[in-house]
Amino acid sequence: MTTVLITGPTRSLGRVTAEALARHPEVEDLLLVGRRGPALDEVAERVRRPGVRAHPIGCDLADLSDVRSAAATVRGLVEAGTVRPLLALIANAGIASSDGMRASADGHELTFAVNHLAHAQLVGDLEPVLAPTARIVLLGSNTYYANIWRRLMHVPPANWRDPLELAEPGTGSSGMTAYSDSKLAILYYAHELQRRIAPGVSVVVYEPGWMPGTALGRGAPPAVQAVGRALGHIPGVATPERSGPLLAAVAVDARWAHLRDGAFVVRDRVVEVQPLAQDRDRERRLWEATAELLA
């Protein structure tokens, strides 16, 4: 029996993933790391069932002190023997700010702070309580590069700069550019993390597919959100109901146990990332800058 931690479990993809994990025969304990409030308590109650224990852990990922506190709670549960070491850590939570001007509690650009820095802090703090063959699953996105469809929809690709600059609010990035930058950072971080973490631990990046109308875009104007909700009904477009069980499977199913090195899974297949998403110098620099920002 295993322990799985997921961030952002209260809505959309995270909620459906948590429910799928609760149905998995090997999952015994679910650590639900999300914003404090009725939604977190409700999803914890919803996923509890015979043989599955849910542990809601309140945490604002936009506040690194809160992330450290949540990690300390998890370590305490493992060290006390209340739960087993983590077999999977799913860094699901993410945001797409409406602009690049908003700052986290620590003064960092909000999207970069939540999507990358908070999870880097969490992974670093929880490394001592990972199972020897644990999987770390980071949520990625193909928005880091422009293809024909993203160009038609005016979705900007990443505009990579030094990570210390990316972490500064108001350095010229739009909200969606900041989002794409954060998703490229996740790929770089995954590759470097795999080089530095314990040999038996695997690092994977999961792309759930384009999911218009989900809570990720709640900072967008109402008209844009309405269009997104309408597009979500198009056959073949990803939805939390379709992608959530697939994300849960990548985290715990034997089928995916061979993946590592930041393998990029889109829905239910492994794909090659673009050449710009593999850069040893950028990956090393991001690791150094992340350590500086988290110090």
C-alpha positions as CSV (number, residue, x, y, z in Angstrom):
1,M,0.0,0.0,0.0
2,T,1.2,3.5,-0.8
3,T,1.1,7.2,0.0
4,V,0.5,9.8,-2.7
5,L,0.7,13.6,-2.3
6,I,-1.0,15.9,-4.7
7,T,-1.1,19.7,-4.7
8,G,-4.1,21.7,-5.9
9,P,-6.7,18.9,-5.3
10,T,-9.8,21.0,-4.8
11,R,-10.9,21.7,-8.3
12,S,-10.7,20.7,-12.0
13,L,-7.8,18.4,-12.9
14,G,-6.6,18.1,-9.3
15,R,-9.9,17.1,-7.9
16,V,-10.6,14.4,-10.6
17,T,-7.0,13.1,-10.2
18,A,-7.5,12.8,-6.4
19,E,-10.7,10.9,-6.9
20,A,-9.0,8.6,-9.3
21,L,-6.2,8.0,-6.9
22,A,-8.7,7.2,-4.2
23,R,-10.1,4.4,-6.3
24,H,-6.6,2.9,-7.0
25,P,-6.2,-0.4,-5.1
26,E,-2.6,0.4,-4.1
27,V,-3.3,3.8,-2.6
28,E,-3.8,3.8,1.2
29,D,-3.1,7.5,2.1
30,L,-3.8,10.6,0.1
31,L,-2.1,13.8,1.2
32,L,-4.1,16.7,-0.2
33,V,-2.1,19.9,-0.2
34,G,-4.3,22.9,-1.1
35,R,-5.8,26.2,0.1
36,R,-7.4,26.0,3.5
37,G,-11.2,26.2,3.5
38,P,-14.4,24.2,2.8
39,A,-13.3,23.1,-0.6
40,L,-10.2,21.2,0.8
41,D,-12.3,19.6,3.6
42,E,-15.0,18.6,1.1
43,V,-12.6,16.9,-1.3
44,A,-10.9,15.1,1.6
45,E,-14.3,13.8,2.7
46,R,-15.2,12.9,-0.8
47,V,-12.2,10.7,-1.5
48,R,-12.3,8.9,1.9
49,R,-13.5,5.3,1.5
50,P,-12.7,1.9,3.0
51,G,-8.9,1.4,2.8
52,V,-8.2,5.0,1.8
53,R,-7.3,7.8,4.3
54,A,-7.3,11.4,3.3
55,H,-5.1,14.0,5.0
56,P,-6.0,17.6,4.1
57,I,-3.0,19.9,4.5
58,G,-3.7,23.6,4.2
59,C,-1.2,25.5,2.2
60,D,-1.0,28.7,0.1
61,L,1.5,27.9,-2.6
62,A,2.0,31.6,-3.1
63,D,3.7,31.8,0.3
64,L,6.9,29.9,0.7
65,S,6.7,29.9,4.5
66,D,3.4,28.2,4.1
67,V,4.9,25.6,1.7
68,R,7.7,24.9,4.2
69,S,5.1,24.5,7.0
70,A,3.1,22.0,4.8
71,A,6.3,20.0,4.1
72,A,7.1,19.9,7.8
73,T,3.6,18.5,8.4
74,V,4.1,15.8,5.8
75,R,7.5,14.9,7.2
76,G,6.0,14.6,10.6
77,L,3.3,12.2,9.4
78,V,5.9,10.0,7.8
79,E,8.4,10.1,10.6
80,A,5.7,9.3,13.1
81,G,4.7,6.2,11.1
82,T,1.2,7.6,10.4
83,V,1.7,7.3,6.7
84,R,4.3,5.4,4.6
85,P,7.0,7.3,2.7
86,L,5.7,9.0,-0.4
87,L,5.5,6.7,-3.5
88,A,4.3,9.6,-5.6
89,L,4.4,13.4,-5.4
90,I,2.1,15.1,-8.0
91,A,2.9,18.8,-8.4
92,N,-0.5,19.6,-10.0
93,A,-1.3,23.1,-8.7
94,G,-0.8,25.9,-11.1
95,I,-2.0,29.4,-12.0
96,A,-2.0,31.6,-15.1
97,S,-2.1,35.2,-13.8
98,S,-3.9,37.8,-15.8
99,D,-0.6,39.8,-16.1
100,G,3.0,39.6,-15.1
101,M,2.7,42.3,-12.5
102,R,1.3,40.4,-9.5
103,A,3.7,39.3,-6.8
104,S,3.6,36.4,-4.4
105,A,3.9,36.8,-0.6
106,D,7.7,36.6,-1.1
107,G,7.8,39.3,-3.8
108,H,8.2,36.9,-6.8
109,E,6.2,37.0,-10.0
110,L,3.1,35.1,-9.0
111,T,2.9,32.5,-11.9
112,F,6.6,31.6,-11.6
113,A,6.3,31.5,-7.8
114,V,3.4,29.1,-7.7
115,N,4.1,26.9,-10.8
116,H,7.8,26.5,-10.2
117,L,9.2,27.9,-7.0
118,A,6.6,26.5,-4.6
119,H,7.0,23.0,-6.0
120,A,10.8,23.2,-6.0
121,Q,10.6,24.1,-2.3
122,L,8.2,21.2,-1.6
123,V,10.2,18.6,-3.5
124,G,13.4,19.7,-1.8
125,D,11.8,19.6,1.7
126,L,10.2,16.2,1.1
127,E,13.1,14.4,-0.6
128,P,14.0,12.8,2.8
129,V,10.6,11.1,3.0
130,L,10.3,9.9,-0.5
131,A,10.2,6.1,-1.0
132,P,13.3,4.6,-2.7
133,T,11.3,4.2,-6.0
134,A,9.1,7.3,-5.8
135,R,7.8,9.2,-8.8
136,I,7.7,13.0,-8.9
137,V,5.2,14.1,-11.5
138,L,5.3,17.8,-12.5
139,L,2.6,19.5,-14.5
140,G,3.9,20.8,-17.8
141,S,2.4,22.4,-20.9
142,N,3.3,22.7,-24.6
143,T,2.7,26.4,-24.5
144,Y,6.5,26.9,-24.1
145,Y,6.8,26.9,-27.9
146,A,4.6,28.3,-30.7
147,N,2.9,26.0,-33.1
148,I,0.4,27.0,-35.8
149,W,-2.6,26.5,-33.4
150,R,-1.1,28.6,-30.6
151,R,-0.2,31.3,-33.1
152,L,-3.7,31.4,-34.4
153,M,-5.0,31.8,-30.8
154,H,-2.3,34.3,-29.9
155,V,-0.9,32.2,-27.2
156,P,2.6,33.5,-26.7
157,P,5.6,31.1,-26.3
158,A,8.2,31.4,-23.6
159,N,10.5,34.3,-23.6
160,W,13.3,32.8,-21.6
161,R,15.6,35.0,-19.6
162,D,17.7,34.6,-16.5
163,P,15.5,33.0,-13.8
164,L,16.2,35.9,-11.4
165,E,14.6,38.2,-14.0
166,L,11.7,35.8,-14.6
167,A,11.0,35.9,-10.9
168,E,10.7,39.7,-10.9
169,P,7.1,41.1,-11.3
170,G,6.6,43.5,-14.1
171,T,9.7,42.7,-16.1
172,G,7.9,42.9,-19.4
173,S,6.1,39.6,-19.6
174,S,2.3,39.3,-20.2
175,G,0.4,36.9,-18.1
176,M,0.4,34.2,-20.7
177,T,4.1,34.7,-21.5
178,A,4.8,34.3,-17.7
179,Y,2.8,31.1,-17.8
180,S,4.8,29.7,-20.8
181,D,8.0,30.7,-19.1
182,S,7.0,28.8,-16.0
183,K,6.2,25.7,-18.0
184,L,9.6,25.8,-19.7
185,A,11.2,26.2,-16.3
186,I,9.4,23.1,-15.2
187,L,11.0,21.1,-18.0
188,Y,14.4,22.5,-17.3
189,Y,13.9,21.8,-13.6
190,A,12.8,18.2,-14.2
191,H,15.9,17.4,-16.2
192,E,18.3,18.9,-13.5
193,L,16.3,17.4,-10.6
194,Q,16.7,13.9,-12.1
195,R,20.5,14.4,-12.2
196,R,20.6,15.4,-8.5
197,I,17.9,13.3,-6.8
198,A,18.4,9.8,-5.4
199,P,19.0,7.2,-8.1
200,G,15.8,5.2,-7.7
201,V,13.5,8.3,-7.8
202,S,11.9,9.1,-11.2
203,V,11.0,12.5,-12.5
204,V,8.2,12.9,-15.1
205,V,6.4,15.9,-16.7
206,Y,2.8,15.5,-17.5
207,E,0.8,17.6,-20.0
208,P,-2.9,17.0,-19.6
209,G,-3.8,18.5,-22.9
210,W,-5.5,21.8,-23.7
211,M,-8.3,22.2,-21.3
212,P,-10.2,25.5,-22.0
213,G,-12.5,26.8,-19.4
214,T,-10.8,25.2,-16.3
215,A,-10.0,27.1,-13.1
216,L,-6.5,27.7,-14.4
217,G,-7.8,30.6,-16.5
218,R,-9.8,32.2,-13.7
219,G,-7.7,35.3,-13.9
220,A,-8.8,35.9,-17.5
221,P,-11.6,38.3,-18.5
222,P,-15.1,36.9,-18.2
223,A,-15.6,36.9,-21.9
224,V,-12.5,34.8,-22.5
225,Q,-13.5,32.4,-19.7
226,A,-16.9,32.0,-21.4
227,V,-15.3,31.1,-24.7
228,G,-13.1,28.6,-23.0
229,R,-16.0,26.9,-21.4
230,A,-17.8,26.6,-24.8
231,L,-14.6,25.2,-26.4
232,G,-14.4,22.6,-23.7
233,H,-17.4,20.8,-25.2
234,I,-15.6,20.1,-28.5
235,P,-15.0,16.4,-29.0
236,G,-11.3,15.5,-28.4
237,V,-10.5,18.6,-26.4
238,A,-9.0,17.6,-23.0
239,T,-11.1,17.8,-19.9
240,P,-10.4,17.1,-16.2
241,E,-12.6,14.1,-16.5
242,R,-10.5,12.7,-19.3
243,S,-7.1,13.7,-18.2
244,G,-7.4,13.3,-14.4
245,P,-7.4,9.4,-14.4
246,L,-4.5,9.5,-16.9
247,L,-2.5,11.7,-14.5
248,A,-3.2,9.4,-11.6
249,A,-2.1,6.4,-13.7
250,V,1.2,8.1,-14.6
251,A,1.9,8.6,-10.9
252,V,1.1,5.1,-9.6
253,D,0.5,2.5,-12.4
254,A,3.2,-0.1,-13.2
255,R,2.8,0.8,-16.9
256,W,4.6,4.0,-16.3
257,A,7.3,2.9,-13.9
258,H,10.1,3.0,-16.4
259,L,9.7,6.7,-17.1
260,R,12.4,9.1,-15.8
261,D,14.7,11.9,-16.8
262,G,11.8,14.4,-17.2
263,A,10.0,12.2,-19.8
264,F,7.2,14.3,-21.3
265,V,3.8,12.6,-21.3
266,V,1.0,14.2,-23.2
267,R,-2.3,12.6,-22.0
268,D,-1.4,9.0,-22.4
269,R,1.7,8.9,-24.6
270,V,5.4,9.9,-24.3
271,V,6.5,12.6,-26.8
272,E,9.8,14.3,-27.5
273,V,10.1,17.9,-26.3
274,Q,11.3,20.6,-28.6
275,P,15.1,21.1,-28.7
276,L,14.9,24.4,-26.8
277,A,13.4,22.5,-23.8
278,Q,16.7,20.6,-23.3
279,D,19.6,22.9,-22.4
280,R,22.2,21.9,-19.8
281,D,23.4,25.4,-19.2
282,R,19.9,26.8,-18.7
283,E,19.0,23.8,-16.5
284,R,22.0,24.3,-14.3
285,R,21.5,28.1,-14.1
286,L,17.8,27.6,-13.1
287,W,18.8,25.2,-10.4
288,E,21.3,27.7,-9.0
289,A,18.8,30.6,-9.2
290,T,16.0,28.6,-7.7
291,A,18.3,27.8,-4.7
292,E,19.0,31.5,-4.3
293,L,15.3,32.5,-4.5
294,L,14.3,29.9,-2.0
295,A,17.1,30.7,0.5
